[in-house]
């Protein structure tokens, strides 16, 4: 019998941005990049992206969802998933959700482990923010926590987000058996 891993405590920060980013960054040099929106992303590919990006940061929530529930979320017309490719390979993704009238949530954002350190994080976040502001919302929101990249909060603030709320939450890691079951499906 496999023991369930102990829950992790995370300090969560909710942020919002009320005007489009003023920053402008050039496309990274010496890298071939493509950013492609995936309107009907297959569930197995979404789970692959989610796991590759979120493995280090303890992303488990979407992995636990049954196919029907995950499909209802990511194939909702208010949700868009966009994939970053670097030199022909997937390197990260972001997910936007039109939460309600005038609010867009940056639900997920991140890079694959091999892409961290290539100097594309800020540039890719800026592309996500350009997409979020495309329909001129009243505000864009994002949530991060202390289990995320150590500079995530700083990066969001540098891009124009301001903290609006904080709280503590428990994150229940998946056991190896759970992960194998989900990723083998």
N, C-alpha and C positions, 0 to 999 in steps of 0.2 A: 504494500500500500504506500502510495506516495504522500508525503506530508505537504500540506499547503504552505507556501512561503508566507512569512509574516508580512502584515500590511506595512506600507511605507507611509510616513507622514510627509505631506507636501504643503508648503505655504503658497497659496494661490493668489495671483494678482490679476484683476480684471482691468483692462485698459480701454480707452477709447480715443479716437482721433476725430476732430470736428471740421477739419479742412484737409484738402488733398496735400500730399507731400510736396515740399518745395525743392527737395533734393533732385539731382540729376546725376546719374552715374553712367560712364561709358560701358559698352559691352566688354566683358573680360577679354583680354588679349591672349593669343595662343591657344584658345579653346574654341571648338565649334559648338555652339549652343543652339538649341531649339526649344521653344516653349509651346506646347501643344495642348489645347483644351480637349478633354476626353468626355464628350457628352453622354455616351452610353458605355462607360468603362465597365469591362467585365469584372465580376466580383472577385475572381481569383487574382486578377492583376491589381485591383485596388488593395486587396489584403497584402499582396506582395510589397507594394509601395509603402503601405502603412507600417508593415513590420520592418522593412529595411530602414525607413526613416526613424520610426519610433522605438526600435529595439533598445537603444541606449537610454532613452528618456522615459521608459516605462509606460508606453502607450499600449493599453490592453482593451480598453472599452469597446472599440469597433471589432476587435478580433473575437470577442465573446458573442457577438450578435449572430443570430441565425440568418441564413441567406435572405429570407423574405424581409426581415427588419433592416438589414444592411442595404438591400436594394431599394427599399422604400425611402431611405435617407439619401443615398448618393445619386439615385435616379430621379429624385424630386426636381421639378423644373426650377425651383428656387436655389438649387445647389449646383455648383460647377466645380469640377476637378480638373486641374491643369498640371501637366507633367513637364518637368525640366529634363532635357537630354543634354549630355555633355559628351562630345566626341562619339556620338551614336548610341550611347548607353543611358538608361534612366539614371538620373542623379538626384531627384527630389520631386516634391509635388506641393501644391497648395490647394486648399479647398475653401471656397467661399459659399456663404449661405445668406440669402436675403431674409433676414430674421423677421422683420415686419416693415411697415411703411417707413422708408427712409433710413433703415439700419442694415448694414451689411456686416456679417461676422466672418472674420478670418478664422475659420474653425480649426484648420490644420495647416502647418507650414513647416517645411524642413528639408534637409539634404541627406542623402545617403552618407554613411560614414566615410567612404572613400572620397567624397566630394567636399567634405569639410576641410578647410585649409587651402582650397584652390583660389580663394579670393572672390567667390561668386555669391556668398550669402547675402550681403547687403544689396547687391544688384538684383538678385532673385526676389528678395523681399520687396524691393521697389517695384518690380514687375507685378507682383501680387497686389500691391497697393494701387497701382495704376488700374488694374482690372477691377478692384473693389470700388474705385471711385468713378468707374466708367459711366454709371447711371446717375451720377450726382446725388449720392445719398446724403442724409443729414449727418450721419456719423458712421464710422467703421470701428468695430470692436474686436478685441483679441483677448484671450486668456492664456496666461503662462503660469508656471509654478517652479519651485526650487528643484524639481527633478529634471527640468528642462536644461538645455545648454546653459552653462554658467553665465554667458553673456546675452542670453535671449532678452531678458527684461531691459537691459541697457540698450540693446539694438532697437527694440520697439520704441523706447523713449527717444532715441536718437532720430528715428524716422518720423516722430511727431505724435506718438501716443502718450497719453497721460493716465496714470493710475486713478481708478475711481472706486475700487473696493479691494479688500484683501480678506482672506479667511484661510483656515487650515482644513485640509481634507486628507482622508486615508485613501491610498491606492493599493488595491489588492493585486499583487503580481500573479501571473499564471504559473502553474506548475509545468514542468517539462512535459508531462503527459498531456495536459490541456493544450499546450502549444502544438505538440505533435498532432493531436486530433484535429485541431483547427487548420493547421497548415497542410495537412495531408488530405483534407477534404477536396 
